[in-house]
Amino acid sequence: MKHPVCRLLLSLLLLSATHAYAERSFVVSPSVGDASISYINGYNNSPYLRVDGSFHPIPQFGVNLFAASYSGFNSSGSGNAVAIKLSGVGAGVTGRWPVHPHVQPYVRLDYMLWNAESTALGRTLAKDKGGSAGLAVGVQFPIRSIFGIKAEASSYNKVSGANIRQFSLGATFEF
């Protein structure tokens, strides 16, 4: 523990704990964003909606459940329009670092069980389901005692053969 980097990390951890709230909390966070897919060419971005419910037994650590819905990655080429709709539910863990009372960076690891469906000409072309791990990095900005806003970038790999990259903005309600 005599190494200067270890001392610095320990000092930063203790400093962040002084800004944190001392009790456990529940957080409800709806967010909207824009998602893109890779490894499947010719599709436009899709808007999506996500709602998280988190329990933080200590201020820096939380567990969460969520539901997400992507309204449709639509084909951008000529010909018959194909849409890929995706929905999912999952669970994860969140680590947040309250560096300031009004700025809280966080990292979230989660796992989403998803259902994908591609449609064209009013018919279902294919259905797929599975599970994928995700990683999110974001910042919460508490404004009032229970209300705040957040910005987040996240990613899921191997969702029906594609990778999803997304950016969202949302609200946070902490009780």
GROMACS elastic network, one bead per residue, 0.5 to 0.9 nm:
[ bonds ]
;  ai    aj funct       b0    kb
    1     4     6  0.80808   500
    1     5     6  0.88835   500
    1     6     6  0.59255   500
    1     7     6  0.66315   500
    2     5     6  0.85982   500
    2     6     6  0.71135   500
    2     7     6  0.68628   500
    3     6     6  0.54030   500
    3     7     6  0.64452   500
    3     8     6  0.88220   500
    4     7     6  0.50571   500
    4     8     6  0.61199   500
    4     9     6  0.86693   500
    5     8     6  0.50234   500
    5     9     6  0.61848   500
    5    10     6  0.85696   500
    6     9     6  0.51867   500
    6    10     6  0.61231   500
    6    11     6  0.85017   500
    7    10     6  0.51435   500
    7    11     6  0.60286   500
    7    12     6  0.85878   500
    8    11     6  0.50534   500
    8    12     6  0.61517   500
    8    13     6  0.85941   500
    9    12     6  0.51298   500
    9    13     6  0.61631   500
    9    14     6  0.86481   500
   10    13     6  0.50855   500
   10    14     6  0.61897   500
   10    15     6  0.84742   500
   11    14     6  0.51640   500
   11    15     6  0.59423   500
   11    16     6  0.85232   500
   12    16     6  0.60589   500
   12    17     6  0.85780   500
   12    99     6  0.87320   500
   13    16     6  0.52394   500
   13    17     6  0.63369   500
   13    18     6  0.89992   500
   13    97     6  0.82456   500
   14    17     6  0.50808   500
   14    18     6  0.66139   500
   15    18     6  0.54104   500
   15    19     6  0.72184   500
   15    99     6  0.78038   500
   16    19     6  0.55126   500
   16    20     6  0.67135   500
   16    97     6  0.63760   500
   16    98     6  0.55720   500
   16    99     6  0.51486   500
   16   100     6  0.76250   500
   17    20     6  0.51285   500
   17    21     6  0.82114   500
   17    22     6  0.88592   500
   17    59     6  0.83713   500
   17    60     6  0.80312   500
   17    97     6  0.81215   500
   17    98     6  0.72820   500
   17    99     6  0.83804   500
   18    21     6  0.82071   500
   18    98     6  0.87622   500
   19    98     6  0.61833   500
   19    99     6  0.68394   500
   19   100     6  0.62781   500
   19   101     6  0.61114   500
   20    23     6  0.88776   500
   20    59     6  0.61192   500
   20    60     6  0.76889   500
   20    97     6  0.83514   500
   20    98     6  0.58731   500
   20    99     6  0.83925   500
   20   100     6  0.84520   500
   20   101     6  0.74643   500
   21    24     6  0.79353   500
   21    25     6  0.89990   500
   21    58     6  0.84011   500
   21    59     6  0.61216   500
   22    58     6  0.74517   500
   22    59     6  0.70034   500
   23    56     6  0.86845   500
   23    57     6  0.75183   500
   23    58     6  0.65920   500
   23    59     6  0.70433   500
   24    55     6  0.75731   500
   24    56     6  0.53812   500
   24    58     6  0.52874   500
   24    59     6  0.63406   500
   24   175     6  0.88060   500
   25    54     6  0.82734   500
   25    55     6  0.59864   500
   25    56     6  0.51775   500
   25    57     6  0.66846   500
   25    58     6  0.78210   500
   25    59     6  0.74811   500
   25    62     6  0.89852   500
   25   174     6  0.64835   500
   25   175     6  0.55181   500
   26    53     6  0.73524   500
   26    54     6  0.56310   500
   26    56     6  0.62110   500
   26    57     6  0.86749   500
   26    62     6  0.89894   500
   26   173     6  0.81613   500
   26   174     6  0.55904   500
   26   175     6  0.51837   500
   27    52     6  0.78054   500
   27    53     6  0.57412   500
   27    55     6  0.64142   500
   27    56     6  0.78769   500
   27    64     6  0.88484   500
   27   146     6  0.88624   500
   27   172     6  0.65678   500
   27   173     6  0.54828   500
   27   175     6  0.63339   500
   28    51     6  0.73387   500
   28    52     6  0.57571   500
   28    54     6  0.64549   500
   28   171     6  0.82925   500
   28   172     6  0.59460   500
   28   173     6  0.52183   500
   28   174     6  0.65617   500
   28   175     6  0.85475   500
   29    50     6  0.81850   500
   29    51     6  0.56628   500
   29    52     6  0.50572   500
   29    53     6  0.64689   500
   29    54     6  0.82859   500
   29   149     6  0.88102   500
   29   150     6  0.87785   500
   29   170     6  0.66508   500
   29   171     6  0.55290   500
   29   173     6  0.62600   500
   29   174     6  0.85516   500
   30    49     6  0.74781   500
   30    50     6  0.58151   500
   30    52     6  0.63096   500
   30    53     6  0.87938   500
   30   169     6  0.87270   500
   30   170     6  0.56427   500
   30   171     6  0.58938   500
   30   172     6  0.71541   500
   30   173     6  0.89835   500
   31    48     6  0.84188   500
   31    49     6  0.59247   500
   31    50     6  0.53253   500
   31    51     6  0.63039   500
   31    52     6  0.83659   500
   31   150     6  0.83763   500
   31   151     6  0.88480   500
   31   168     6  0.62448   500
   31   169     6  0.54873   500
   31   171     6  0.64211   500
   31   172     6  0.87889   500
   32    47     6  0.72994   500
   32    48     6  0.57047   500
   32    50     6  0.63788   500
   32    51     6  0.88563   500
   32   167     6  0.84377   500
   32   168     6  0.53548   500
   32   169     6  0.57516   500
   32   170     6  0.62365   500
   33    46     6  0.84441   500
   33    47     6  0.56808   500
   33    48     6  0.54316   500
   33    49     6  0.66955   500
   33    50     6  0.84695   500
   33   166     6  0.68467   500
   33   167     6  0.54539   500
   33   169     6  0.62042   500
   33   170     6  0.84671   500
   34    45     6  0.65502   500
   34    46     6  0.57766   500
   34    48     6  0.61563   500
   34   165     6  0.85465   500
   34   166     6  0.56188   500
   34   167     6  0.56586   500
   34   168     6  0.64948   500
   35    45     6  0.54598   500
   35    46     6  0.52247   500
   35    47     6  0.61574   500
   35    48     6  0.69232   500
   35    70     6  0.80451   500
   35    73     6  0.86132   500
   35   164     6  0.65216   500
   35   165     6  0.55931   500
   35   167     6  0.65903   500
   35   168     6  0.85636   500
   36    43     6  0.83013   500
   36    44     6  0.71063   500
   36    46     6  0.64841   500
   36    47     6  0.89618   500
   36    73     6  0.79155   500
   36   163     6  0.82100   500
   36   164     6  0.56624   500
   36   165     6  0.53643   500
   36   166     6  0.62689   500
   37    40     6  0.67746   500
   37    41     6  0.83402   500
   37    43     6  0.75441   500
   37    44     6  0.81898   500
   37    45     6  0.71677   500
   37    46     6  0.87530   500
   37    73     6  0.80265   500
   37   162     6  0.61058   500
   37   163     6  0.54786   500
   37   165     6  0.64251   500
   37   166     6  0.87995   500
   38    41     6  0.69672   500
   38    43     6  0.89306   500
   38   161     6  0.89965   500
   38   162     6  0.55886   500
   38   163     6  0.52428   500
   38   164     6  0.66359   500
   38   165     6  0.81152   500
   39   161     6  0.73207   500
   39   162     6  0.53257   500
   39   163     6  0.68369   500
   40    43     6  0.72168   500
   40   161     6  0.78414   500
   40   162     6  0.62454   500
   40   163     6  0.86993   500
   41    75     6  0.86609   500
   42    74     6  0.84420   500
   42    75     6  0.56240   500
   42    76     6  0.53010   500
   42    77     6  0.61020   500
   43    46     6  0.89627   500
   43    73     6  0.58841   500
   43    74     6  0.53876   500
   43    76     6  0.52037   500
   43    77     6  0.78606   500
   43    82     6  0.87404   500
   43    83     6  0.84034   500
   43    84     6  0.89067   500
   44    72     6  0.87721   500
   44    73     6  0.56425   500
   44    74     6  0.54818   500
   44    75     6  0.61769   500
   44    76     6  0.58865   500
   45    72     6  0.80971   500
   45    73     6  0.57589   500
   45    74     6  0.75242   500
   46    70     6  0.62531   500
   46    71     6  0.63117   500
   46    72     6  0.54164   500
   46    74     6  0.75637   500
   46    85     6  0.89104   500
   47    69     6  0.86882   500
   47    70     6  0.60622   500
   47    71     6  0.61475   500
   47    72     6  0.74245   500
   47    73     6  0.84204   500
   48    68     6  0.71401   500
   48    69     6  0.55393   500
   48    71     6  0.61031   500
   48    72     6  0.84722   500
   48   166     6  0.88677   500
   48   168     6  0.85396   500
   49    67     6  0.83453   500
   49    68     6  0.57014   500
   49    69     6  0.53873   500
   49    70     6  0.66702   500
   49    71     6  0.83632   500
   49   168     6  0.87692   500
   50    66     6  0.70044   500
   50    67     6  0.56890   500
   50    69     6  0.64766   500
   50    70     6  0.88081   500
   50   168     6  0.89801   500
   50   170     6  0.89565   500
   51    65     6  0.85370   500
   51    66     6  0.55562   500
   51    67     6  0.55341   500
   51    68     6  0.65948   500
   52    64     6  0.65948   500
   52    65     6  0.58500   500
   52    67     6  0.67652   500
   52    68     6  0.87317   500
   53    63     6  0.85178   500
   53    64     6  0.54693   500
   53    65     6  0.53884   500
   53    66     6  0.61829   500
   54    62     6  0.62814   500
   54    63     6  0.55493   500
   54    65     6  0.64420   500
   54    66     6  0.85041   500
   54    93     6  0.87450   500
   54    94     6  0.85648   500
   55    58     6  0.88545   500
   55    61     6  0.85804   500
   55    62     6  0.53940   500
   55    63     6  0.55015   500
   55    64     6  0.62861   500
   56    59     6  0.58065   500
   56    60     6  0.74007   500
   56    61     6  0.56917   500
   56    63     6  0.65397   500
   56    64     6  0.86310   500
   56    94     6  0.86168   500
   57    60     6  0.85283   500
   57    61     6  0.68842   500
   57    62     6  0.65232   500
   57    63     6  0.85227   500
   58    61     6  0.56504   500
   58    62     6  0.72563   500
   59    62     6  0.75304   500
   59    95     6  0.87304   500
   59    96     6  0.75620   500
   59    97     6  0.84964   500
   59    98     6  0.83111   500
   60    94     6  0.79823   500
   60    95     6  0.55047   500
   60    97     6  0.59810   500
   60    98     6  0.74853   500
   60   106     6  0.88073   500
   61    93     6  0.73866   500
   61    94     6  0.56890   500
   61    96     6  0.64066   500
   61    97     6  0.89505   500
   62    92     6  0.84470   500
   62    93     6  0.56411   500
   62    95     6  0.64541   500
   62    96     6  0.82373   500
   63    91     6  0.74473   500
   63    92     6  0.57709   500
   63    94     6  0.60822   500
   63    95     6  0.89729   500
   64    90     6  0.83573   500
   64    91     6  0.55116   500
   64    92     6  0.52539   500
   64    93     6  0.60803   500
   64    94     6  0.74407   500
   64   110     6  0.84669   500
   65    89     6  0.75441   500
   65    90     6  0.57373   500
   65    92     6  0.65616   500
   65    93     6  0.89773   500
   65   110     6  0.89092   500
   66    88     6  0.83294   500
   66    89     6  0.55813   500
   66    90     6  0.54188   500
   66    91     6  0.62496   500
   66    92     6  0.83579   500
   66   112     6  0.85017   500
   67    87     6  0.77207   500
   67    88     6  0.57907   500
   67    90     6  0.66066   500
   67   112     6  0.86168   500
   68    86     6  0.83467   500
   68    87     6  0.56470   500
   68    88     6  0.52111   500
   68    89     6  0.62233   500
   68    90     6  0.86336   500
   68   112     6  0.88531   500
   68   114     6  0.89026   500
   69    72     6  0.89667   500
   69    85     6  0.80902   500
   69    86     6  0.60609   500
   69    88     6  0.64618   500
   69    89     6  0.88794   500
   70    73     6  0.77460   500
   70    84     6  0.87089   500
   70    85     6  0.59681   500
   70    86     6  0.50992   500
   70    87     6  0.60215   500
   70    88     6  0.88232   500
   71    84     6  0.82854   500
   71    85     6  0.57111   500
   71    86     6  0.70336   500
   71    87     6  0.84090   500
   72    83     6  0.56139   500
   72    84     6  0.51887   500
   72    86     6  0.70009   500
   72   118     6  0.89109   500
   73    82     6  0.82866   500
   73    83     6  0.54565   500
   73    84     6  0.50187   500
   73    85     6  0.64834   500
   73    86     6  0.85593   500
   74    81     6  0.69615   500
   74    82     6  0.58133   500
   74    84     6  0.64447   500
   74    85     6  0.87046   500
   75    78     6  0.82682   500
   75    80     6  0.84687   500
   75    81     6  0.57767   500
   75    82     6  0.52899   500
   75    83     6  0.62515   500
   75    84     6  0.84622   500
   76    81     6  0.78296   500
   76    82     6  0.87304   500
   77    80     6  0.84126   500
   77    81     6  0.78824   500
   78    81     6  0.76301   500
   80   120     6  0.68058   500
   80   121     6  0.71708   500
   81   119     6  0.84409   500
   81   120     6  0.59064   500
   81   121     6  0.73538   500
   82   118     6  0.67184   500
   82   119     6  0.56576   500
   82   121     6  0.78795   500
   82   125     6  0.88763   500
   83   117     6  0.80958   500
   83   118     6  0.54649   500
   83   119     6  0.53873   500
   83   120     6  0.65786   500
   84   116     6  0.67364   500
   84   117     6  0.55709   500
   84   119     6  0.65677   500
   85   115     6  0.82749   500
   85   116     6  0.57010   500
   85   117     6  0.53324   500
   85   118     6  0.63437   500
   85   119     6  0.81843   500
   86   114     6  0.68577   500
   86   115     6  0.57150   500
   86   117     6  0.65520   500
   86   118     6  0.88567   500
   87   113     6  0.84842   500
   87   114     6  0.55898   500
   87   115     6  0.54833   500
   87   116     6  0.67163   500
   88   112     6  0.60088   500
   88   113     6  0.53655   500
   88   115     6  0.61911   500
   88   116     6  0.87491   500
   88   131     6  0.88392   500
   89   111     6  0.83859   500
   89   112     6  0.54704   500
   89   113     6  0.54746   500
   89   114     6  0.66384   500
   90   110     6  0.69354   500
   90   111     6  0.54562   500
   90   113     6  0.58309   500
   90   114     6  0.84835   500
   90   131     6  0.89095   500
   91   109     6  0.86686   500
   91   110     6  0.55501   500
   91   111     6  0.57312   500
   91   112     6  0.68570   500
   92   108     6  0.68275   500
   92   109     6  0.54665   500
   92   111     6  0.61749   500
   92   112     6  0.86571   500
   92   134     6  0.88299   500
   93   107     6  0.85065   500
   93   108     6  0.56900   500
   93   109     6  0.55322   500
   93   110     6  0.63140   500
   94   106     6  0.68642   500
   94   107     6  0.57857   500
   94   109     6  0.65602   500
   94   110     6  0.84873   500
   95   105     6  0.86621   500
   95   106     6  0.55629   500
   95   107     6  0.54147   500
   95   108     6  0.63716   500
   95   109     6  0.88298   500
   96   104     6  0.63315   500
   96   105     6  0.57481   500
   96   107     6  0.64085   500
   96   108     6  0.84960   500
   96   139     6  0.87267   500
   97   100     6  0.87011   500
   97   103     6  0.86423   500
   97   104     6  0.55337   500
   97   105     6  0.55714   500
   97   106     6  0.61414   500
   97   107     6  0.89173   500
   98   101     6  0.65399   500
   98   102     6  0.80366   500
   98   103     6  0.63631   500
   98   105     6  0.68252   500
   98   106     6  0.85854   500
   99   102     6  0.82732   500
   99   103     6  0.62675   500
   99   104     6  0.60476   500
   99   105     6  0.76617   500
  100   103     6  0.50847   500
  100   104     6  0.67620   500
  101   104     6  0.75440   500
  101   141     6  0.84253   500
  101   142     6  0.72726   500
  102   140     6  0.78285   500
  102   141     6  0.51456   500
  102   142     6  0.50221   500
  102   143     6  0.66724   500
  102   148     6  0.87695   500
  103   139     6  0.68239   500
  103   140     6  0.59688   500
  103   142     6  0.68353   500
  104   138     6  0.84593   500
  104   139     6  0.54855   500
  104   141     6  0.63295   500
  104   142     6  0.78917   500
  105   137     6  0.76504   500
  105   138     6  0.57455   500
  105   140     6  0.61720   500
  105   141     6  0.86864   500
  106   136     6  0.81772   500
  106   137     6  0.59294   500
  106   138     6  0.53651   500
  106   139     6  0.59053   500
  106   140     6  0.75739   500
  107   135     6  0.74319   500
  107   136     6  0.56804   500
  107   138     6  0.64952   500
  107   139     6  0.87428   500
  108   134     6  0.80864   500
  108   135     6  0.58084   500
  108   136     6  0.50187   500
  108   137     6  0.65174   500
  108   138     6  0.84162   500
  108   154     6  0.87992   500
  109   133     6  0.74585   500
  109   134     6  0.58139   500
  109   136     6  0.65570   500
  110   132     6  0.85342   500
  110   133     6  0.58269   500
  110   134     6  0.51554   500
  110   135     6  0.65271   500
  110   136     6  0.83424   500
  111   131     6  0.68641   500
  111   132     6  0.56729   500
  111   134     6  0.58715   500
  111   135     6  0.88325   500
  111   156     6  0.87114   500
  112   130     6  0.83834   500
  112   131     6  0.54695   500
  112   132     6  0.54231   500
  112   133     6  0.63462   500
  112   134     6  0.73280   500
  112   156     6  0.84248   500
  113   129     6  0.75019   500
  113   130     6  0.57524   500
  113   132     6  0.66727   500
  114   128     6  0.83608   500
  114   129     6  0.55449   500
  114   130     6  0.55633   500
  114   131     6  0.58605   500
  114   132     6  0.77664   500
  114   159     6  0.76051   500
  114   160     6  0.87150   500
  115   127     6  0.74370   500
  115   128     6  0.59123   500
  115   130     6  0.67911   500
  115   131     6  0.87724   500
  115   160     6  0.86006   500
  116   126     6  0.82543   500
  116   127     6  0.57035   500
  116   128     6  0.50994   500
  116   129     6  0.59838   500
  116   130     6  0.87337   500
  116   159     6  0.83737   500
  116   160     6  0.70367   500
  117   124     6  0.70469   500
  117   125     6  0.75695   500
  117   126     6  0.58126   500
  117   128     6  0.64210   500
  117   129     6  0.86881   500
  118   123     6  0.86187   500
  118   124     6  0.59977   500
  118   125     6  0.54750   500
  118   126     6  0.53789   500
  118   127     6  0.65422   500
  118   128     6  0.88422   500
  119   122     6  0.65234   500
  119   123     6  0.54487   500
  119   125     6  0.52166   500
  119   126     6  0.72635   500
  120   123     6  0.54830   500
  120   124     6  0.66257   500
  120   125     6  0.67615   500
  121   124     6  0.84582   500
  124   127     6  0.76053   500
  128   160     6  0.64846   500
  129   159     6  0.84361   500
  129   160     6  0.71307   500
  130   159     6  0.73884   500
  130   160     6  0.73560   500
  131   158     6  0.83773   500
  131   159     6  0.72449   500
  131   160     6  0.89498   500
  132   156     6  0.62942   500
  132   157     6  0.62108   500
  132   158     6  0.63034   500
  132   159     6  0.61657   500
  133   155     6  0.85373   500
  133   156     6  0.59062   500
  133   157     6  0.66567   500
  133   158     6  0.84787   500
  134   154     6  0.70799   500
  134   155     6  0.54860   500
  134   157     6  0.69413   500
  135   153     6  0.85555   500
  135   154     6  0.55590   500
  135   155     6  0.55171   500
  135   156     6  0.68205   500
  136   152     6  0.66929   500
  136   153     6  0.56822   500
  136   155     6  0.64488   500
  137   151     6  0.86898   500
  137   152     6  0.57584   500
  137   153     6  0.55398   500
  137   154     6  0.62943   500
  138   150     6  0.70273   500
  138   151     6  0.55207   500
  138   153     6  0.61792   500
  138   154     6  0.82870   500
  139   149     6  0.85353   500
  139   150     6  0.55647   500
  139   151     6  0.55850   500
  139   152     6  0.65517   500
  140   148     6  0.68909   500
  140   149     6  0.58269   500
  140   151     6  0.67322   500
  140   152     6  0.86412   500
  140   171     6  0.87415   500
  140   172     6  0.78327   500
  141   147     6  0.88524   500
  141   148     6  0.54035   500
  141   149     6  0.52723   500
  141   150     6  0.59454   500
  141   151     6  0.86603   500
  141   172     6  0.86728   500
  142   145     6  0.72986   500
  142   146     6  0.76380   500
  142   147     6  0.61075   500
  142   149     6  0.64836   500
  142   150     6  0.84423   500
  142   172     6  0.78415   500
  143   146     6  0.78821   500
  143   147     6  0.58012   500
  143   149     6  0.74849   500
  144   147     6  0.50684   500
  144   148     6  0.65674   500
  145   148     6  0.83311   500
  145   173     6  0.89330   500
  145   174     6  0.77272   500
  145   175     6  0.85357   500
  146   172     6  0.77197   500
  146   173     6  0.52727   500
  146   175     6  0.60082   500
  147   171     6  0.72904   500
  147   172     6  0.56391   500
  147   174     6  0.64679   500
  148   170     6  0.86272   500
  148   171     6  0.57353   500
  148   173     6  0.66097   500
  148   174     6  0.82365   500
  149   169     6  0.74454   500
  149   170     6  0.56516   500
  149   172     6  0.55527   500
  149   173     6  0.87327   500
  150   168     6  0.82231   500
  150   169     6  0.57380   500
  150   170     6  0.52154   500
  150   171     6  0.60158   500
  150   172     6  0.69733   500
  151   167     6  0.75841   500
  151   168     6  0.58546   500
  151   170     6  0.65571   500
  151   171     6  0.89437   500
  152   166     6  0.82484   500
  152   167     6  0.57043   500
  152   168     6  0.53229   500
  152   169     6  0.65109   500
  152   170     6  0.84092   500
  153   165     6  0.76362   500
  153   166     6  0.57845   500
  153   168     6  0.65638   500
  154   164     6  0.83104   500
  154   165     6  0.60307   500
  154   166     6  0.53916   500
  154   167     6  0.64341   500
  154   168     6  0.83943   500
  155   163     6  0.73612   500
  155   164     6  0.55715   500
  155   166     6  0.62497   500
  155   167     6  0.89002   500
  156   159     6  0.68507   500
  156   162     6  0.86880   500
  156   163     6  0.57867   500
  156   164     6  0.51573   500
  156   165     6  0.67184   500
  156   166     6  0.88054   500
  157   161     6  0.82669   500
  157   162     6  0.66888   500
  157   164     6  0.63778   500
  157   165     6  0.86530   500
  158   162     6  0.51156   500
  158   163     6  0.53762   500
  158   164     6  0.81446   500
  159   162     6  0.51316   500
  159   163     6  0.59909   500
  159   164     6  0.72305   500
  160   163     6  0.83955   500
